[in-house]
């Protein structure tokens, strides 16, 4: 089998594995976020500024995850393009 083809298959496998794992972690995060938000709605003991701080933290986390995913996708694309150019 052609080494170039093997490399392409390895890249495709790793990209699929990353996408599936990232999706699973993202789903877990969203479920946890919904659970925490329901808890906050019912909890009179948690101060409002604490809720705002946690909300900002969650927004920052989501932005970081999006940036990370975009960076990984860009790098997979660069590697795929590299092997597509080689002949």
Secondary structure, DSSP 4 states (H G I P E B T S, - for coil): --HHHHHHHHHHHHHHHHHHHHHHHHHHHHHHHHHHHHHHHH-SSS-HHHHHHHHHHHHHHHHHHHHHHHHHHHHHHHHHHHHHH--
